[in-house]
Every structure is written in C-alpha cells, then in structure tokens.
C-alpha cells in the first residue's frame, strides 16, 4: 500500500474578500509527481503558500504524512483557526525565488542553509568532502568550492533541489520551472526529478502550460476557479483539450508585410552573442527562440540604448542605431517636471522606461503587472504615461485626455477609474500595459516572454491584444526561451543556440516551416 504524503480535504481559503480555493480536494503519495494546471491564475499562488507555509484556512483539513497539521475551527469571534506543523516544514518550494546565497560556496549553501541547522563550529574539510560524495551520488558535476553566484540557472536549481532532499523534505513544490529553464535545461532537470521520485521523494509541479506537465507528471489536476474539475491519469493526458492548442494557429494572412527593414543585426558580437545576423521586415511577427537564454538581455540592452555591441551594427527602420539616436527622444519632452515626478519612478529589471527606449520602439517585459506599473499614480495616468513623451502638454490638455478616456474606457472597462492601479485584476493590468503601448503606436513592439506566469484567460487577452498591433501594421518581435509558451500567431521563428542563430524559418500554413538558413 502506497504511503500518503499530503492530503487537502475540502479546503476553502479566502483573502481580501476573495475565495481563492473552494472545497479544494487533493492527495499525493510517496514518490508521486503530481501536476497542477490552473485554468486561471486565480488560486495558484495561494495553493503554494498554503502547502509550503501552512497558512490558516477557512474550512477543511490538511494532512501531512497522515498527520493533521491544519484544521479550521471558529472561535467566539468567528475568525480563522490557527495551524501547526509541529515544527516540521510542510514542503520546500523551488521556483521564482532564488534561495542561494551568492557569496557562499555550493557546499555551504547545501549544508549550512538547511532548516534547523544548529552547528556553530564548521569543519571545512569534512564539509567539502561530504559534498563531493553527495554530488557523485546524485550525478552532479559541480565543484563544492564554487560560489553560488558562478552557477548557471540549471546548476542553481539542482543545488536547491539537492538541499531540499538532504534536509529530509518528503514533498517538493516545483513552481513554473518551464518558465525559468530553457528546453534543454528543463529536460535535464526533469531527469533528476524523476530519479528522486523513484527514491520516494514526492513532487508537486505547478505550471501554466499543460503540455509541459504531461512530460513529467504521473497525474494532473485541472483547477478551474479554485476547484478541482478533473483528475487525469497518464493514459488520459492526450484526451484533455489543452487551451494552448487553441492559439497555435497560422499567422493572420491579412497582415501586411513589406520588404522594408524594421530591425537588422549586422554580424553583431557582444557577450554570449556570436555573429548575430538577421533582419525583421516591417509588419512581421517573429519569434526568437533563445534556447539557452544567452542573448535576450543583450538585445534588450541594445534596443533600450543601455549598451552597444562590441562589433557589428544594428539598423532600425533603415538607419544605423547608436546610443545617441536611441536616447534622442529624451530631449523631445520639455515637460521635465512631470518626467521627474512620474516617469522617473518607473523602474524594471531592464530599466526600460519611456525615456530610455527609441521613439518608435516599445518593450513589454514578461509579467509586467509589477515591473511596468507605477503604484502611486492612477490607472489612467499609467495608461497615458508613454504617449506623454510625444505629447508634451498632454497633462494640461483636458480635451485630449477626455478623448483618450472615452475611447479606452470602452476597451478596458471600469478599471480605468481606479485611483490605485494595483486594485485592478491581473487581466486589467495586462490590458493597461498593452493598451499603453497601443496608444503610443510604436513601429516595433518587443515582447519578452509574454506568456510567462499567465493563465489561459490572460493568454487569450494577450493574443487578442497582439493581434490588434498586427492589424495596425506594427512589427512584433517576441523573445522567449520556451516556444511552447509563445502562443501568439507568429509567422516566423529564429532559433538561437548558445548565442548563435542556428535556424531561421517561415511558417507555412501553420504546420510546416520553410527553412531560410
């Protein structure tokens, strides 16, 4: 008889007046890899936190290794009951948060950062010799003396996985690994996960992409609005109507593509980028599949004016690009007071701000609901922020603002009236970011991993919004390290492996590719 590791029995969880889990039921066994696919983002993060942090719940019971660790009980005031794991950590989470300390060695990260370590005297010789034995046992070719900051993405996640295992954790949650690792890395990581599952470690895999879950899971739960609607066994995986398949359609043939150049790299070298030579014509929608995630950051830096290539040249709309031309629109905006007050607060991972991009380029980052939204101005001001760089007096022209409001309130809805943009739903935040650039009307739209950390509903919204850009004739360049997550109607794919273009192909009637080189 298989040992039960985790069971959620009719769990209901509410926060901020929203019911994220509704009579939620699931169970896991020792050594099982259970996939969880959310039809909406709703409840996804909450499920991970309830299991990993043992948050108090509103109704139901949670069992860990057949021991009750969380149960709802009303007190006299009707508040939530408390939970207790009796000093045990319910689960380890591996995902978006990097839990390694960069300035510590790999061996130190594995042994000294485990929960409940009480060692005060460290024997370095024993520490590193133990790690060497452990690494050999798990087939890891990683030097224990190596600093965590020197590890690549795959090695970092393997070390986190190893630390969780030797900590005695019997349940490990893998959160959106297909968004964090490229295809080759993910296959390698999944191989290690499968080996550990055969040793009795259980894994809960949470992902936005059903197709990726089928490659690793023993069972898959389908979650719709916080409820389990289906439980699929391995033999039933291909019978489920994957929402991703609804968007993998051929490019819209009504889109006008010209022979004029929108973006061209001429034998560019920089960092990991090797002899980068390609052209995107105006009106095209191109997916650049960066298999090892080596060139995305460099391309963003070049297009934002943050840096220049070591050698080679970049052409934008038929003219050579340089740092001065990329920054020239900064001097166009004479309303400096507004720029300092509002635009200056706009920060992101790549420092992409309206004043840092070229006048005819817009860049939208992956999951822009945090990195591209300013919390201390209104939703409507967020929407107008980029177009203000072209209209110096937008903020004093009441009729112009009124016209924008009348047009976009029909597309966005009541969220446009919110004083705090973060009171809006994720769908409305995505609308705001995309419509901001639609209002700006760039010639080239660059999307960085547009479908990362999104559910099926948001994917529908993004696909529809990108289609609007295409209908207008905007050139779209998508930078992604996982082609399965880019569900947009792209008509051409450029494959990059280890910093070098290895394939360039056009979509031919949706199921075939005409190889260019």
C-alpha positions as CSV (number, residue, x, y, z in Angstrom):
1,X,0.0,0.0,0.0
2,X,1.4,3.4,-1.0
3,X,2.2,5.9,1.7
4,X,0.1,9.1,1.6
5,X,2.3,12.2,1.8
6,X,-0.2,15.1,1.6
7,X,-4.0,15.4,1.6
8,X,-6.2,18.5,1.4
9,X,-9.7,17.7,2.4
10,X,-12.4,20.2,1.3
11,X,-10.1,23.2,1.9
12,X,-11.5,26.7,1.5
13,X,-9.2,29.7,1.6
14,X,-10.2,33.4,1.4
15,X,-8.1,36.5,1.5
16,X,-9.1,40.2,0.9
17,X,-12.7,39.1,0.4
18,X,-11.8,36.7,-2.5
19,X,-12.3,32.9,-2.4
20,X,-9.2,31.5,-3.9
21,X,-9.8,27.8,-3.1
22,X,-13.3,26.4,-2.9
23,X,-13.8,23.0,-1.3
24,X,-10.4,22.0,-2.7
25,X,-9.6,18.3,-2.5
26,X,-6.3,16.6,-3.5
27,X,-4.0,13.9,-2.2
28,X,-0.4,12.8,-3.0
29,X,1.5,9.6,-2.5
30,X,5.2,8.9,-1.7
31,X,7.3,9.1,-4.9
32,X,4.5,10.6,-7.0
33,X,4.9,13.5,-9.4
34,X,1.6,15.4,-9.4
35,X,1.0,18.1,-11.9
36,X,-1.4,21.0,-11.2
37,X,-2.7,23.0,-14.1
38,X,-4.7,26.2,-13.3
39,X,-7.2,27.3,-16.0
40,X,-6.9,30.8,-14.4
41,X,-4.2,32.3,-12.3
42,X,-6.8,32.5,-9.5
43,X,-5.7,30.5,-6.5
44,X,-2.3,29.4,-8.0
45,X,0.0,31.3,-5.6
46,X,-2.4,30.7,-2.7
47,X,-2.2,26.9,-3.0
48,X,1.6,27.0,-3.0
49,X,1.7,29.2,0.1
50,X,-0.9,27.1,2.0
51,X,1.1,24.0,1.5
52,X,4.6,25.4,2.0
53,X,3.8,27.9,4.8
54,X,0.8,26.1,6.4
55,X,-1.4,29.3,6.4
56,X,-4.6,29.2,8.4
57,X,-7.5,28.1,6.3
58,X,-11.2,29.0,6.3
59,X,-12.6,25.5,6.1
60,X,-11.3,21.9,5.7
61,X,-8.3,19.9,6.9
62,X,-4.8,19.3,5.7
63,X,-2.8,16.2,6.5
64,X,1.0,15.8,6.1
65,X,2.2,12.2,6.2
66,X,-1.2,11.2,7.6
67,X,-0.9,13.6,10.5
68,X,-3.3,16.5,10.8
69,X,-1.3,19.8,10.6
70,X,-4.0,22.3,9.7
71,X,-7.7,22.5,10.5
72,X,-10.3,25.2,10.5
73,X,-12.1,26.0,13.8
74,X,-14.2,29.1,14.6
75,X,-13.5,30.8,17.9
76,X,-16.0,33.1,19.6
77,X,-15.3,35.9,17.1
78,X,-15.6,33.6,14.1
79,X,-12.0,34.2,12.9
80,X,-9.7,31.7,11.3
81,X,-8.3,29.0,13.4
82,X,-4.6,28.5,13.8
83,X,-2.4,25.9,12.1
84,X,0.6,23.9,13.3
85,X,3.0,21.6,11.6
86,X,4.6,20.7,15.0
87,X,7.9,22.2,14.0
88,X,8.1,20.5,10.6
89,X,8.4,22.3,7.3
90,X,5.4,21.0,5.2
91,X,7.2,21.4,1.8
92,X,10.2,23.0,0.1
93,X,9.5,25.4,-2.9
94,X,11.7,25.7,-5.9
95,X,10.8,28.4,-8.3
96,X,11.0,32.2,-8.8
97,X,12.7,33.0,-5.5
98,X,16.5,32.3,-5.5
99,X,17.2,30.9,-2.1
100,X,21.0,30.5,-2.6
101,X,23.5,33.0,-1.0
102,X,25.7,34.2,-3.8
103,X,28.8,34.8,-1.6
104,X,28.8,31.3,-0.1
105,X,30.1,28.2,-1.8
106,X,27.9,25.5,-3.2
107,X,28.8,23.1,-0.3
108,X,28.0,25.8,2.3
109,X,24.6,26.6,0.6
110,X,23.7,22.9,0.7
111,X,24.7,22.0,4.3
112,X,24.6,25.3,6.3
113,X,21.4,26.8,4.9
114,X,19.2,23.8,5.7
115,X,16.4,24.4,8.2
116,X,17.1,23.9,11.8
117,X,20.9,23.7,11.4
118,X,22.5,24.3,14.9
119,X,26.2,23.9,14.0
120,X,28.5,26.6,15.4
121,X,31.8,25.0,14.5
122,X,32.3,24.2,10.8
123,X,34.9,21.6,9.7
124,X,35.5,22.8,6.1
125,X,37.5,19.7,5.1
126,X,34.6,17.4,6.2
127,X,32.0,19.8,4.6
128,X,33.5,19.7,1.2
129,X,34.4,16.0,1.2
130,X,30.8,15.2,2.2
131,X,29.5,17.4,-0.7
132,X,31.8,15.6,-3.2
133,X,30.4,12.3,-2.1
134,X,26.8,13.6,-2.3
135,X,27.4,15.2,-5.7
136,X,28.8,11.9,-7.1
137,X,25.8,10.0,-5.7
138,X,23.3,12.3,-7.5
139,X,25.4,12.6,-10.7
140,X,26.2,16.3,-10.3
141,X,29.4,17.6,-11.9
142,X,29.6,20.7,-9.7
143,X,32.6,21.8,-7.6
144,X,31.6,22.3,-3.9
145,X,34.1,25.2,-3.7
146,X,32.4,27.1,-6.5
147,X,30.5,30.2,-5.4
148,X,26.7,30.2,-5.9
149,X,27.0,33.4,-8.0
150,X,29.0,31.4,-10.5
151,X,26.3,28.8,-11.1
152,X,24.1,28.9,-14.2
153,X,20.3,28.6,-13.9
154,X,20.2,24.8,-14.2
155,X,23.0,24.3,-11.7
156,X,21.3,26.7,-9.2
157,X,18.0,24.8,-9.3
158,X,19.8,21.5,-9.0
159,X,21.6,22.7,-5.9
160,X,18.3,23.9,-4.4
161,X,16.8,20.5,-5.1
162,X,19.7,18.7,-3.5
163,X,19.5,20.9,-0.4
164,X,15.8,20.2,-0.1
165,X,16.4,16.4,-0.3
166,X,19.1,16.2,2.3
167,X,17.0,18.4,4.6
168,X,14.7,15.5,4.9
169,X,11.8,17.1,2.9
170,X,9.5,14.5,1.5
171,X,7.5,16.9,-0.6
172,X,9.0,19.5,-3.0
173,X,6.9,22.0,-4.9
174,X,8.2,23.0,-8.4
175,X,6.8,26.3,-9.4
176,X,6.7,27.2,-13.1
177,X,10.1,25.6,-13.9
178,X,9.2,25.7,-17.7
179,X,9.3,29.5,-17.4
180,X,12.6,29.5,-15.6
181,X,14.6,27.0,-17.7
182,X,15.1,26.6,-21.4
183,X,14.0,23.4,-23.2
184,X,17.3,21.5,-22.8
185,X,17.8,22.6,-19.2
186,X,14.3,21.6,-18.3
187,X,14.8,18.1,-19.8
188,X,17.9,17.7,-17.7
189,X,16.2,19.0,-14.5
190,X,13.2,16.7,-15.1
191,X,15.5,13.7,-15.4
192,X,16.9,14.5,-11.9
193,X,13.3,15.0,-10.6
194,X,12.3,11.6,-11.9
195,X,15.3,9.9,-10.4
196,X,14.5,11.4,-7.0
197,X,10.8,10.4,-7.2
198,X,11.9,6.8,-7.7
199,X,13.7,7.1,-4.3
200,X,10.4,8.1,-2.7
201,X,10.5,12.0,-2.9
202,X,7.2,13.5,-3.9
203,X,6.8,16.5,-6.3
204,X,4.0,18.9,-6.8
205,X,4.5,20.6,-10.2
206,X,2.6,23.8,-10.8
207,X,2.7,25.2,-14.3
208,X,0.9,27.5,-16.7
209,X,1.5,25.1,-19.6
210,X,-0.4,21.8,-19.7
211,X,1.9,20.4,-22.4
212,X,5.0,20.7,-20.1
213,X,3.2,18.9,-17.2
214,X,2.4,15.9,-19.4
215,X,6.1,15.3,-19.9
216,X,6.9,14.8,-16.2
217,X,3.7,14.1,-14.2
218,X,2.1,10.8,-13.1
219,X,-1.2,12.5,-12.6
220,X,-2.5,16.0,-13.4
221,X,-5.2,18.0,-11.6
222,X,-7.2,20.6,-13.6
223,X,-8.2,23.6,-11.5
224,X,-10.9,26.0,-12.5
225,X,-11.8,29.0,-10.3
226,X,-10.3,27.3,-7.2
227,X,-11.9,23.9,-7.6
228,X,-10.6,20.6,-8.9
229,X,-12.6,19.8,-12.0
230,X,-10.7,16.8,-13.3
231,X,-8.0,14.3,-12.3
232,X,-6.2,12.8,-15.2
233,X,-4.1,9.7,-15.2
234,X,-1.2,9.3,-17.6
235,X,-3.3,7.5,-20.2
236,X,-5.8,10.3,-20.3
237,X,-3.4,13.2,-20.9
238,X,-4.0,13.4,-24.6
239,X,-7.8,13.4,-24.1
240,X,-7.8,16.8,-22.4
241,X,-8.5,19.9,-24.5
242,X,-5.3,21.8,-23.9
243,X,-6.0,25.6,-24.1
244,X,-2.6,26.1,-25.6
245,X,-3.7,24.4,-28.8
246,X,-6.4,27.0,-29.3
247,X,-3.8,29.6,-30.0
248,X,-1.2,27.7,-32.1
249,X,-2.7,28.8,-35.4
250,X,-1.0,30.1,-38.5
251,X,-0.2,33.7,-38.8
252,X,-3.1,36.1,-39.9
253,X,-2.7,36.2,-43.7
254,X,-4.5,39.6,-43.8
255,X,-1.5,41.3,-42.1
256,X,0.5,43.4,-44.5
257,X,4.3,42.6,-44.5
258,X,6.6,44.8,-46.6
259,X,10.2,44.3,-47.7
260,X,11.3,47.4,-45.7
261,X,13.6,46.8,-42.8
262,X,12.3,47.3,-39.2
263,X,15.2,45.8,-37.4
264,X,18.5,44.4,-38.6
265,X,21.6,43.0,-36.9
266,X,24.7,43.0,-39.0
267,X,27.2,40.4,-37.7
268,X,26.9,41.6,-34.1
269,X,29.2,40.3,-31.4
270,X,28.6,41.0,-27.7
271,X,28.8,38.9,-24.5
272,X,27.4,35.5,-25.5
273,X,26.1,36.8,-28.9
274,X,28.1,35.4,-31.8
275,X,27.9,36.7,-35.3
276,X,24.3,37.7,-34.9
277,X,22.9,38.4,-38.4
278,X,19.2,38.7,-39.1
279,X,16.5,41.1,-40.4
280,X,12.9,41.6,-39.4
281,X,10.8,43.4,-42.0
282,X,8.0,45.8,-41.2
283,X,4.7,44.1,-40.4
284,X,6.3,40.7,-39.5
285,X,5.6,38.8,-36.3
286,X,8.8,36.9,-35.4
287,X,9.5,34.6,-32.5
288,X,13.2,34.4,-31.4
289,X,13.7,31.2,-29.5
290,X,16.7,31.8,-27.3
291,X,17.2,28.1,-26.3
292,X,19.8,28.8,-23.6
293,X,18.7,32.3,-22.6
294,X,22.0,33.8,-23.7
295,X,21.1,36.8,-25.9
296,X,17.8,38.1,-24.6
297,X,19.3,40.6,-22.1
298,X,21.8,41.9,-24.7
299,X,19.1,42.5,-27.3
300,X,17.0,44.4,-24.7
301,X,20.1,46.5,-23.7
302,X,20.8,47.4,-27.4
303,X,17.2,48.4,-28.2
304,X,16.9,50.4,-25.0
305,X,20.1,52.3,-25.6
306,X,21.7,50.9,-22.4
307,X,24.7,49.4,-24.2
308,X,26.3,48.9,-27.7
309,X,27.6,45.8,-29.3
310,X,31.3,45.0,-29.3
311,X,31.4,44.7,-33.0
312,X,28.9,44.8,-35.9
313,X,26.0,47.3,-36.3
314,X,22.2,47.5,-35.7
315,X,19.8,49.1,-38.1
316,X,16.4,50.5,-37.0
317,X,13.9,51.3,-39.8
318,X,16.6,51.6,-42.4
319,X,19.1,53.7,-40.4
320,X,22.1,52.8,-38.2
321,X,21.4,52.8,-34.5
322,X,23.7,54.2,-31.8
323,X,23.4,55.3,-28.2
324,X,22.8,58.9,-29.1
325,X,19.9,58.2,-31.5
326,X,18.3,55.7,-29.1
327,X,18.2,58.4,-26.5
328,X,17.2,61.3,-28.7
329,X,13.5,61.3,-27.6
330,X,14.6,62.2,-24.1
331,X,15.3,65.7,-25.2
332,X,12.0,66.0,-27.0
333,X,10.0,66.1,-23.9
334,X,10.0,69.6,-22.4
335,X,7.7,68.8,-19.5
336,X,10.6,67.8,-17.3
337,X,8.7,68.3,-14.0
338,X,6.3,65.6,-14.9
339,X,9.1,63.3,-16.0
340,X,10.9,63.7,-12.7
341,X,7.7,63.2,-10.7
342,X,6.1,60.3,-12.6
343,X,8.3,58.8,-15.3
344,X,11.4,58.8,-13.0
345,X,9.6,56.3,-10.7
346,X,9.2,53.7,-13.5
347,X,11.8,51.0,-12.7
348,X,12.2,47.5,-14.0
349,X,14.6,44.7,-14.4
350,X,16.0,46.1,-17.6
351,X,15.4,49.8,-16.7
352,X,13.1,50.1,-19.6
353,X,11.3,53.4,-19.3
354,X,9.6,55.7,-21.9
355,X,12.7,57.9,-21.9
356,X,15.1,55.0,-22.3
357,X,13.6,53.4,-25.5
358,X,13.9,54.7,-29.0
359,X,10.9,56.8,-30.2
360,X,9.5,54.1,-32.4
361,X,10.1,51.1,-30.1
362,X,8.1,49.7,-27.2
363,X,9.3,46.9,-25.0
364,X,7.0,44.9,-22.7
365,X,8.6,42.7,-20.1
366,X,7.4,39.3,-19.0
367,X,4.7,39.5,-16.3
368,X,4.6,43.4,-16.5
369,X,1.9,43.6,-13.8
370,X,4.6,44.5,-11.2
371,X,7.6,45.7,-13.2
372,X,5.7,48.1,-15.5
373,X,3.1,49.5,-13.3
374,X,3.5,52.6,-11.0
375,X,1.6,52.3,-7.8
376,X,1.4,55.9,-6.8
377,X,-0.4,57.3,-9.8
378,X,-3.8,56.4,-11.1
379,X,-4.7,53.6,-13.6
380,X,-5.5,56.2,-16.2
381,X,-2.2,58.1,-15.7
382,X,-0.4,54.7,-16.1
383,X,-2.2,54.2,-19.3
384,X,-1.2,57.7,-20.7
385,X,2.4,57.6,-19.4
386,X,4.1,56.6,-22.6
387,X,2.1,58.8,-25.0
388,X,3.1,61.8,-22.8
389,X,6.6,61.5,-24.2
390,X,5.2,62.5,-27.6
391,X,2.6,65.0,-26.4
392,X,4.5,67.4,-24.1
393,X,1.3,69.1,-22.9
394,X,-1.0,66.0,-22.5
395,X,-1.4,66.6,-18.8
396,X,-2.7,70.1,-19.3
397,X,-4.9,69.4,-22.3
398,X,-8.2,68.4,-20.7
399,X,-10.0,67.7,-24.0
400,X,-7.2,65.4,-25.2
401,X,-7.3,63.4,-22.0
402,X,-11.1,63.3,-22.2
403,X,-10.9,61.9,-25.7
404,X,-8.4,59.1,-24.7
405,X,-10.6,58.3,-21.7
406,X,-13.7,58.0,-23.8
407,X,-12.0,55.6,-26.3
408,X,-10.2,53.3,-23.9
409,X,-12.8,53.1,-21.2
410,X,-14.8,51.1,-23.8
411,X,-11.9,48.7,-24.2
412,X,-10.8,48.4,-20.6
413,X,-14.0,48.9,-18.6
414,X,-14.4,50.3,-15.1
415,X,-10.8,49.6,-14.0
416,X,-9.8,52.8,-15.9
417,X,-11.3,54.8,-13.0
418,X,-9.2,53.2,-10.2
419,X,-7.0,55.5,-8.1
420,X,-4.7,52.6,-7.2
421,X,-3.8,50.5,-10.3
422,X,-3.0,47.5,-8.1
423,X,-6.6,47.3,-7.1
424,X,-7.2,46.1,-10.7
425,X,-7.3,42.4,-11.6
426,X,-4.3,40.9,-13.4
427,X,-6.3,40.9,-16.7
428,X,-6.9,44.6,-16.3
429,X,-3.3,45.3,-15.5
430,X,-2.2,43.4,-18.7
431,X,-4.8,45.4,-20.6
432,X,-3.3,48.7,-19.2
433,X,0.3,47.8,-20.2
434,X,-0.6,46.6,-23.7
435,X,-3.1,49.4,-24.4
436,X,-0.5,51.9,-23.1
437,X,1.8,50.8,-26.0
438,X,-1.1,50.6,-28.4
439,X,-1.9,54.2,-27.7
440,X,1.7,55.1,-28.2
441,X,1.6,53.3,-31.6
442,X,5.3,52.1,-32.0
443,X,6.7,50.8,-35.2
444,X,8.4,47.9,-33.4
445,X,6.9,46.1,-30.4
446,X,9.3,43.8,-28.5
447,X,7.8,41.3,-26.1
448,X,10.0,39.5,-23.5
449,X,8.5,36.1,-22.6
450,X,4.9,37.5,-22.9
451,X,3.1,34.3,-21.6
452,X,5.4,33.6,-18.6
453,X,3.4,33.2,-15.4
454,X,0.0,33.6,-17.1
455,X,-3.2,31.5,-17.1
456,X,-5.4,30.6,-20.0
457,X,-7.6,33.6,-19.6
458,X,-4.7,36.1,-19.7
459,X,-3.2,34.2,-22.7
460,X,-6.5,34.9,-24.6
461,X,-6.3,38.6,-23.7
462,X,-2.6,38.9,-24.7
463,X,-3.2,37.1,-28.0
464,X,-6.1,39.4,-28.9
465,X,-4.1,42.5,-27.9
466,X,-1.1,41.4,-30.0
467,X,-3.5,40.8,-33.0
468,X,-4.5,44.4,-32.7
469,X,-0.9,45.5,-33.1
470,X,-0.5,43.3,-36.1
471,X,-3.7,44.6,-37.8
472,X,-2.3,48.1,-37.4
473,X,0.9,47.0,-39.2
474,X,3.2,47.1,-36.1
475,X,6.3,44.8,-36.3
476,X,6.3,42.3,-33.4
477,X,9.5,40.6,-32.1
478,X,9.0,38.0,-29.4
479,X,12.0,37.0,-27.2
480,X,11.4,33.7,-25.4
481,X,13.3,30.7,-24.1
482,X,10.4,28.3,-24.4
483,X,8.5,28.2,-27.8
484,X,5.6,26.3,-26.2
485,X,4.8,29.3,-24.1
486,X,4.7,31.7,-27.0
487,X,1.1,31.1,-28.2
488,X,0.9,34.2,-30.3
489,X,0.2,33.9,-34.1
490,X,3.8,34.3,-35.2
491,X,4.7,33.7,-38.8
492,X,8.5,33.2,-38.5
493,X,10.9,31.6,-35.9
494,X,14.6,32.3,-35.4
495,X,16.3,29.6,-33.3
496,X,19.3,30.7,-31.2
497,X,21.5,28.1,-29.6
498,X,24.3,29.1,-27.2
499,X,24.3,32.7,-28.5
500,X,24.3,31.8,-32.3
501,X,21.5,31.7,-34.8
502,X,21.1,28.1,-36.0
503,X,17.8,28.3,-37.9
504,X,15.5,30.8,-39.5
505,X,12.2,29.6,-40.9
506,X,8.8,30.9,-42.1
507,X,5.5,29.4,-41.0
508,X,3.9,27.6,-44.0
509,X,0.2,27.0,-43.4
510,X,0.6,26.5,-39.7
511,X,2.2,23.1,-39.7
512,X,5.3,23.3,-41.8
513,X,8.4,25.6,-41.8
514,X,10.3,26.9,-44.8
515,X,13.9,26.9,-43.7
516,X,15.8,30.1,-44.6
517,X,19.2,29.1,-43.3
